[in-house]
Amino acid sequence: DDTSRNDSSDSDEECDFVVCEESSDSSDEEDSYENNDTHDDESDLTKVLKGWKSKPIPLGLKCFDPRVGFPSDILHDHHEGLISYDLPPIIKYIIAMGYLSLLTFNNLIANFDYSESEKQSKPQKIKNLKYFKRLPGKGLSNATLLRILPHALQRFLPTNEPALRLLSLMHDILEYSLSEKFDCELIEGYRNTLDDYFAKRRELKDVLKMPNLKPKHHYTMHGGDLIRWFGIPSLSSTARFEAKHRQTTMMQKSSNNFQNICSSLTRCDLLRFASDNYEGIFQTSSIEVLGKKIMQPEFLQYLKTDTICVTDILFQNVKYTKGGVVVLDSKDKNSLVVGMIQSILIDGDEVRLIVSRSEAKRSQAYRYFSVCEDVSLAITCLKIDELN
C-alpha cells in the first residue's frame, strides 16, 4: 500500500514524499512537514524523505509507474495509521487524568452494544499501558473502536476537555472517509476537518505526548485531493484482501508453495484497477450516443458551433431519450415539476437537455404521478449534470 506519489493542490511544489529512507530514523527526529504543511522548504524535506524504504515489485514494470498510477489506500492510512498511532496517547491521557481506570475502559469496550457487523471486528482489550504505543488488532477493529469511543466516553469527560475535542475531530475524519458519495461541498468539509485536526494535534502534542508524524499521516493530509482524483476511498480499500491475507499465507506454507501468492494477487488486482480507471492519452468519455443524429434540429437558439443533436444518449450509465421525462423539482410529496425531453445536445463533454416543464400530480387512488397536460410552464435548456 501507499505506492502513490501525490502533489498537493494547495501548493505549486511537487510533494515527492512516499516513505522514509531505510537509513533515516523518522521516529527520533521531528518530521520536517509537521510545522510546514505547505512544503515550502523543499530542501529540508528532501534531506530526510527521499523515497522508498525498499524497492517494491511493481517498480519493475515497464511503461508504467505505480507511484502515480495507483491510488493511495485512504482507509488503510486512517485505520492503521492515523487511528492506530494517535488514539493510544489520547486513551493514556484520559486514564492518567483519572477520568476512568484501565479496567473500566476495557469493560466499556467489552460490554458495548455492538451491531452485528461490528461484532465481526470488535476492538481488543488493552493489556499494559507501558507498552501501549499502537492499537492492538487489525484496521477494522481500530475503526470500530474510534466510532464508539466519543459516545462511550461522553459521560466520563467534561465537554470542555481538549482531548475530547481532538477525539471528535478524528471521529469526523473517519466518518467522512467512509462516505459512499462525495460532492465538492463534502470534500471541502473533509479537508477543513483534516486541517482542524492537525492544527489541534500540534497544539496538544506536548500535553498528550503525541508521536511524530508518520508516512500515513502525510497521505491523510492529502485525503481531499486523493478523493478528487481517484474517487471514494472504499473503491481502493485493501481491507477485504487483508482480512484473508493470513489464511492465504498459511495455505501457502502448508502446501510447500514457495511462490508469493499474496504478492501476485495484489499486483494483478492493482493492474486491473488501474486499467479500469485509466484516463491517459487515449480519450475516454462518459457519453455514449445510442440514437441517431438529427441533421435539422429544432431550437436553433440553443445551438453552438460544434453542437450535436441526438435522440438517445447513455450518460454515466443512465439512458436519456427524446420524449422521456426527468424530474426537475419537488414542491411537496404530492406535486413534482417534471421536464419532457424535446432534444438532447452534446458539446464536447457537456450534455444539455431541452425540456418542456410541466407539473405532475400524485393520484391518490393509484399512488402514481401523472403529468398535467393543461399546465405547461416553459421550454428550458439545462445541463444534465444539474439533475439530482
C-alpha positions as CSV (number, residue, x, y, z in Angstrom):
1,D,0.0,0.0,0.0
2,D,0.9,3.7,-0.1
3,T,2.6,3.5,-3.5
4,S,1.2,6.7,-5.0
5,R,3.1,9.9,-5.4
6,N,0.8,12.8,-5.0
7,D,1.2,16.6,-5.1
8,S,-1.0,18.9,-3.0
9,S,-3.4,21.2,-4.9
10,D,-2.6,23.9,-2.3
11,S,1.0,24.2,-3.3
12,D,2.9,24.6,-6.6
13,E,5.7,22.4,-5.2
14,E,5.5,18.7,-6.0
15,C,5.3,16.5,-3.0
16,D,7.7,13.6,-3.5
17,F,7.1,12.2,-0.1
18,V,6.4,8.4,-0.1
19,V,8.1,6.6,2.8
20,C,11.3,7.3,4.7
21,E,14.6,6.0,3.6
22,E,15.9,2.9,5.3
23,S,18.9,4.9,6.6
24,S,16.8,7.7,8.1
25,D,15.2,7.3,11.5
26,S,12.0,9.3,11.3
27,S,10.9,8.3,14.9
28,D,13.9,10.1,16.5
29,E,13.7,13.5,14.8
30,E,10.9,15.9,14.2
31,D,9.2,15.4,10.9
32,S,10.1,18.2,8.5
33,Y,6.5,18.6,7.3
34,E,4.9,18.9,10.8
35,N,5.4,22.6,11.1
36,N,5.5,23.2,7.4
37,D,2.3,21.8,5.9
38,T,2.7,23.5,2.5
39,H,6.2,22.1,1.9
40,D,7.7,25.5,1.2
41,D,11.2,24.5,2.3
42,E,11.8,21.7,-0.2
43,S,15.5,21.4,0.7
44,D,14.8,20.3,4.3
45,L,12.1,17.9,3.1
46,T,14.4,16.0,0.6
47,K,17.2,15.6,3.3
48,V,15.1,13.3,5.3
49,L,12.4,12.0,2.9
50,K,13.9,10.8,-0.3
51,G,11.7,7.9,-1.5
52,W,11.3,4.2,-1.0
53,K,12.1,2.1,2.1
54,S,12.8,-0.8,-0.3
55,K,12.2,-1.3,-4.0
56,P,8.6,-2.6,-4.5
57,I,7.9,-5.3,-7.0
58,P,5.6,-3.1,-9.3
59,L,8.6,-0.7,-9.9
60,G,10.0,-3.4,-12.2
61,L,7.0,-2.9,-14.6
62,K,7.9,-1.3,-17.9
63,C,5.9,1.6,-19.3
64,F,4.1,2.1,-16.1
65,D,5.0,3.9,-12.8
66,P,2.9,2.6,-9.8
67,R,3.8,5.7,-7.8
68,V,1.5,7.8,-10.0
69,G,-0.8,5.1,-11.4
70,F,-2.1,3.6,-8.2
71,P,-4.3,5.4,-5.7
72,S,-3.3,5.6,-2.1
73,D,-5.5,3.4,0.2
74,I,-7.0,6.2,2.3
75,L,-9.0,3.9,4.6
76,H,-5.8,1.9,5.4
77,D,-4.0,5.2,6.2
78,H,-6.8,6.1,8.6
79,H,-7.3,2.7,10.2
80,E,-3.7,1.6,10.7
81,G,-2.0,5.0,10.6
82,L,-3.9,7.9,12.0
83,I,-6.1,6.0,14.4
84,S,-3.5,3.3,15.3
85,Y,-0.8,5.9,16.3
86,D,-2.9,8.9,17.6
87,L,-5.6,7.1,19.6
88,P,-3.3,5.5,22.3
89,P,-1.8,8.8,23.6
90,I,-5.4,10.1,24.0
91,I,-6.5,7.0,25.8
92,K,-3.4,7.0,28.1
93,Y,-4.0,10.7,28.9
94,I,-7.7,10.1,29.8
95,I,-6.7,7.3,32.1
96,A,-3.8,9.3,33.6
97,M,-6.1,12.2,34.4
98,G,-8.3,9.9,36.4
99,Y,-11.4,10.2,34.3
100,L,-11.6,6.4,34.3
101,S,-9.4,3.4,35.0
102,L,-7.9,0.9,32.6
103,L,-10.2,-1.8,33.9
104,T,-13.3,0.4,33.4
105,F,-12.1,1.3,29.9
106,N,-11.7,-2.4,28.9
107,N,-15.1,-3.3,30.4
108,L,-16.6,-0.4,28.4
109,I,-15.2,-1.9,25.2
110,A,-16.2,-5.5,26.1
111,N,-19.7,-4.7,27.1
112,F,-20.6,-2.2,24.4
113,D,-23.8,-3.0,22.5
114,Y,-22.2,-3.6,19.1
115,S,-24.2,-4.1,15.9
116,E,-24.0,-7.4,14.0
117,S,-21.4,-6.1,11.6
118,E,-19.3,-4.5,14.3
119,K,-19.2,-7.8,16.3
120,Q,-17.0,-9.2,13.5
121,S,-14.3,-6.6,14.2
122,K,-14.6,-5.9,18.0
123,P,-11.7,-3.8,19.5
124,Q,-9.2,-5.7,21.6
125,K,-8.5,-5.0,25.2
126,I,-5.5,-3.0,26.3
127,K,-3.2,-5.2,28.4
128,N,-0.4,-2.9,29.6
129,L,-0.3,0.9,29.3
130,K,3.5,0.9,29.5
131,Y,3.9,-0.7,26.1
132,F,0.7,0.8,24.6
133,K,2.0,2.7,21.6
134,R,-0.2,1.3,18.9
135,L,-3.7,-0.1,19.0
136,P,-3.8,-3.9,19.1
137,G,-5.7,-5.7,16.4
138,K,-6.4,-5.0,12.8
139,G,-7.5,-1.9,11.0
140,L,-11.2,-2.6,11.0
141,S,-11.2,-3.1,14.8
142,N,-9.4,0.2,15.2
143,A,-12.1,1.9,13.1
144,T,-14.8,0.2,15.3
145,L,-13.1,1.5,18.4
146,L,-13.0,5.1,17.2
147,R,-16.6,5.0,16.0
148,I,-17.9,4.1,19.5
149,L,-15.3,5.9,21.7
150,P,-16.7,9.5,21.6
151,H,-20.2,8.3,22.6
152,A,-18.9,5.8,25.2
153,L,-16.6,8.4,26.9
154,Q,-19.1,11.3,26.8
155,R,-20.3,10.6,30.4
156,F,-16.8,10.4,31.8
157,L,-15.2,13.5,30.3
158,P,-16.2,17.2,30.7
159,T,-17.4,18.8,27.5
160,N,-14.5,21.3,27.5
161,E,-11.8,18.7,27.7
162,P,-9.4,19.3,24.7
163,A,-8.6,15.6,24.3
164,L,-12.3,15.0,23.7
165,R,-12.3,17.7,21.0
166,L,-9.3,16.0,19.3
167,L,-11.1,12.7,19.5
168,S,-14.2,14.1,18.0
169,L,-12.3,15.6,15.1
170,M,-10.6,12.2,14.5
171,H,-14.0,10.6,14.6
172,D,-15.3,13.1,12.0
173,I,-12.4,12.3,9.7
174,L,-13.2,8.6,9.8
175,E,-16.9,9.2,9.1
176,Y,-16.1,11.4,6.1
177,S,-13.8,8.8,4.7
178,L,-16.5,6.1,5.0
179,S,-19.0,8.1,2.9
180,E,-20.2,6.3,-0.3
181,K,-20.9,9.5,-2.1
182,F,-18.8,12.8,-2.4
183,D,-19.6,16.1,-3.9
184,C,-17.5,19.3,-3.8
185,E,-19.1,20.5,-0.6
186,L,-18.4,17.3,1.2
187,I,-14.8,17.1,0.0
188,E,-14.2,20.7,1.2
189,G,-15.7,19.8,4.6
190,Y,-13.4,16.8,4.8
191,R,-10.3,18.9,4.0
192,N,-11.3,21.5,6.6
193,T,-11.8,18.8,9.2
194,L,-8.3,17.5,8.4
195,D,-6.8,21.0,8.8
196,D,-8.6,21.5,12.1
197,Y,-7.4,18.1,13.4
198,F,-3.7,18.5,12.6
199,A,-3.8,22.1,13.9
200,K,-5.3,20.8,17.2
201,R,-2.8,17.9,17.2
202,R,0.1,20.3,17.1
203,E,-1.5,22.4,19.9
204,L,-1.8,19.4,22.2
205,K,1.3,17.4,21.1
206,D,3.2,18.1,24.3
207,V,0.2,17.7,26.6
208,L,-0.9,14.4,25.1
209,K,2.7,13.2,24.2
210,M,1.7,12.6,20.7
211,P,4.2,10.7,18.5
212,N,5.9,12.3,15.5
213,L,4.0,12.2,12.2
214,K,4.3,9.0,10.2
215,P,4.0,8.5,6.4
216,K,0.4,7.5,6.7
217,H,-0.3,10.9,8.5
218,H,1.1,12.6,5.4
219,Y,-1.2,10.7,3.0
220,T,-4.1,11.5,5.2
221,M,-3.3,15.2,4.8
222,H,-3.8,14.8,1.1
223,G,-7.1,12.9,1.5
224,G,-9.3,15.5,-0.1
225,D,-7.1,15.7,-3.2
226,L,-6.9,11.8,-3.5
227,I,-10.7,11.6,-3.4
228,R,-11.0,14.2,-6.2
229,W,-8.5,12.2,-8.4
230,F,-9.4,8.6,-7.6
231,G,-13.0,8.6,-6.2
232,I,-14.5,7.4,-3.0
233,P,-11.9,5.7,-0.6
234,S,-13.8,2.4,-0.5
235,L,-13.0,1.8,-4.2
236,S,-9.3,1.4,-3.4
237,S,-9.6,-0.2,0.0
238,T,-7.5,-3.3,0.6
239,A,-9.2,-4.3,3.9
240,R,-11.2,-7.1,2.3
241,F,-8.0,-8.6,0.9
242,E,-6.0,-8.1,4.1
243,A,-8.7,-10.0,6.1
244,K,-7.8,-13.1,4.1
245,H,-4.1,-12.5,3.9
246,R,-3.2,-14.6,6.9
247,Q,-5.3,-17.5,5.7
248,T,-3.6,-17.4,2.2
249,T,-0.2,-17.3,3.8
250,M,-0.9,-20.3,6.0
251,M,-2.2,-22.3,3.0
252,Q,0.9,-21.3,1.0
253,K,3.2,-22.6,3.8
254,S,1.3,-25.8,4.4
255,S,1.4,-26.7,0.7
256,N,5.2,-26.1,0.5
257,N,4.5,-23.4,-2.1
258,F,7.4,-21.0,-2.4
259,Q,5.7,-18.5,-4.7
260,N,4.4,-15.4,-3.0
261,I,0.7,-15.8,-3.8
262,C,-0.4,-12.7,-2.0
263,S,2.1,-10.5,-3.9
264,S,1.0,-12.0,-7.2
265,L,-2.7,-11.4,-6.5
266,T,-2.0,-7.9,-5.2
267,R,-0.1,-7.0,-8.4
268,C,-2.8,-8.4,-10.7
269,D,-5.6,-6.7,-8.8
270,L,-3.8,-3.3,-8.8
271,L,-3.1,-3.6,-12.6
272,R,-6.8,-4.4,-13.1
273,F,-7.9,-1.5,-11.0
274,A,-5.5,0.9,-12.9
275,S,-6.8,-0.4,-16.2
276,D,-10.5,0.0,-15.3
277,N,-9.8,3.6,-14.2
278,Y,-7.5,4.5,-17.0
279,E,-7.8,8.1,-18.4
280,G,-4.5,8.6,-20.1
281,I,-3.5,9.5,-23.7
282,F,-6.5,7.7,-25.2
283,Q,-9.6,9.9,-24.8
284,T,-12.3,8.3,-22.7
285,S,-15.8,9.7,-22.2
286,S,-18.8,9.0,-20.1
287,I,-21.1,9.9,-23.1
288,E,-22.3,7.2,-25.5
289,V,-24.6,8.1,-28.3
290,L,-27.3,5.4,-28.8
291,G,-29.8,7.1,-31.1
292,K,-29.5,8.8,-34.5
293,K,-28.1,12.3,-35.1
294,I,-30.6,15.0,-36.1
295,M,-29.4,16.9,-39.2
296,Q,-32.0,19.7,-39.0
297,P,-32.5,20.3,-35.3
298,E,-35.2,22.5,-33.7
299,F,-34.4,25.2,-31.0
300,L,-31.6,26.8,-33.0
301,Q,-31.2,29.5,-30.3
302,Y,-29.5,26.9,-28.1
303,L,-27.0,25.6,-30.6
304,K,-23.3,26.3,-30.5
305,T,-20.7,25.9,-33.2
306,D,-19.9,22.3,-32.7
307,T,-23.3,21.2,-31.1
308,I,-24.5,17.7,-32.0
309,C,-28.2,16.9,-31.6
310,V,-29.2,13.2,-30.9
311,T,-32.3,11.3,-29.9
312,D,-30.8,8.9,-27.4
313,I,-27.8,9.0,-25.1
314,L,-26.2,7.0,-22.3
315,F,-24.6,9.4,-19.8
316,Q,-22.8,7.9,-16.8
317,N,-24.8,4.7,-17.2
318,V,-28.2,6.5,-17.3
319,K,-30.2,6.4,-20.5
320,Y,-31.9,9.6,-21.7
321,T,-34.4,9.5,-24.7
322,K,-36.2,12.2,-26.6
323,G,-39.8,12.1,-25.3
324,G,-38.7,10.8,-21.9
325,V,-39.4,12.5,-18.6
326,V,-36.9,13.8,-16.0
327,V,-37.8,15.2,-12.5
328,L,-36.7,18.8,-12.1
329,D,-38.0,19.7,-8.7
330,S,-40.4,18.6,-6.0
331,K,-42.9,21.1,-4.5
332,D,-44.3,18.6,-1.9
333,K,-44.9,14.9,-1.6
334,N,-47.9,15.1,-4.0
335,S,-46.5,17.5,-6.6
336,L,-43.5,17.5,-8.9
337,V,-42.1,19.7,-11.6
338,V,-41.0,17.4,-14.5
339,G,-39.5,18.0,-17.9
340,M,-40.4,16.3,-21.1
341,I,-37.2,15.9,-23.2
342,Q,-37.6,17.7,-26.5
343,S,-34.0,17.4,-27.7
344,I,-30.5,16.3,-26.5
345,L,-27.5,18.5,-27.3
346,I,-23.8,17.4,-27.0
347,D,-21.0,20.0,-26.8
348,G,-17.7,18.0,-26.2
349,D,-18.0,16.6,-22.7
350,E,-21.1,18.7,-21.9
351,V,-24.6,17.4,-22.4
352,R,-27.7,19.6,-22.4
353,L,-31.3,18.7,-22.4
354,I,-34.1,20.9,-23.8
355,V,-37.2,20.1,-21.9
356,S,-40.7,21.4,-21.6
357,R,-41.6,21.9,-18.0
358,S,-44.9,20.7,-16.6
359,E,-46.5,19.9,-13.3
360,A,-47.1,16.3,-12.2
361,K,-49.7,15.4,-9.5
362,R,-49.9,12.2,-7.5
363,S,-53.0,10.2,-8.0
364,Q,-54.5,9.4,-4.5
365,A,-56.3,6.4,-5.9
366,Y,-53.3,4.7,-7.6
367,R,-50.4,6.4,-5.9
368,Y,-48.5,7.3,-9.1
369,F,-47.8,10.7,-10.7
370,S,-49.5,11.9,-13.8
371,V,-48.5,14.9,-15.9
372,C,-51.0,17.8,-16.0
373,E,-51.1,18.4,-19.8
374,D,-53.0,21.7,-19.3
375,V,-50.3,23.2,-17.1
376,S,-47.2,23.8,-19.2
377,L,-44.7,26.1,-17.7
378,A,-41.9,26.8,-20.2
379,I,-39.3,25.4,-22.6
380,T,-35.9,25.5,-20.9
381,C,-32.3,24.3,-21.6
382,L,-30.4,22.7,-18.7
383,K,-27.1,20.9,-18.2
384,I,-27.5,17.2,-17.5
385,D,-25.1,17.5,-14.5
386,E,-27.7,19.8,-12.8
387,L,-30.2,16.9,-12.5
388,N,-30.4,15.5,-9.0
